[in-house]
């Protein structure tokens, strides 16, 4: 099936009330209301509690464009720590309660929006609400840079799309930054939506990354322009999705065991795995190839400067590289879809004492089956992957030294 990528034309009140909705378990859901006179209601799920000026300005611009907005922080309402796993596994009860309340208390057309991991919760809530069989004014949902996959796999293994995606049959629009971390998995996600019966559309946006509307300044050359277009785009999305029929809930059921997390630290491969290789340019615009590391034990670290856990492990990677100076051991990092200029600005604040190569289009990360950042691989002298990590760890420890020393002695 052909992936539909469509482009919209560019376009150029703060919350003043609040109410509480109770879900089926009597948990209280607090809703901030941004009133508007139009006939469209946007229920926006957020997962951040710190002030993000670009986001606040964008929400106000959407409101002033004619959307009434109900802003909801489900993690806060359920007293859950802010973590990727809590976002991924959050049930849809709160979303169901919000959709019910909207149908009972307003005649407006209803659209939902969420970003990163929260679209999974949003889709679960929509699916659950559909089972009530009520007359629907739900037009659909907008998914900003969604991560619709299950637990982070062992680094080097393929991720699995969450079952709720193929259980979804309402209209959705995926707002996908061209430099986002899941860009090259978009086709598989679209196929899963289509298999479930959803008239899903993909909106591919150039020159922006994930979280582009969350900064206090322009992180990339397209962030501000893309953020300014969102109000007009949301109106177009709403109009597009409202034209589709309002289906009953899918009969498909989810796999409850799928929700279990499998977050690992340093994992030993049961079987040796051949390195996919790479040929990338470094900070000096020199071409570096995997063959340059032949005969050495090598730690390959995939990361990005916008990833806080990635940044946190840089000092321990520096220490590990220094510990094995003069030995047949190297640390090399592969930066995901950033530029040398961005890395130089970062290195002025936090030193990076190992080579950085630039995966400008993200294809090498896909070849290595990198799903989350950071992801790291330890390769033996023969070029086989022996260990991997799908999260940030402390690399300057006895347990890591033992692994490296054993591989050096082989």
Secondary structure by P-SEA (a helix, b strand, c coil): cbbbbbbbbbbcccccccccccccccbbbbbbbbcccccbbbbbbbccccccaaaaaaaaaaaaaccccccccccccccccccaaaaaaccaaaaaaaaaaaaaccccbbbbbbcccaaaaaaaaaaaaaaccccccccbbbbcccccccccccccbbbbccccccccccbbbbbcccccccccaaaaaaaaaaaaccbbbbbbbcccccccccccccccccaaaaaaaaaaaaaaaaaaaaaccccccccccccccccccccccbbbbcccccccccccccccccccccccccccbbbbbbbccccaaaaaaaaaaaaaaaaaccccbbbbbbbccccaaaaaaaaacccccbbbbbcccaaaaaaaccccccbbbbbccccccccccccccccccaaaaaaaaaaaac
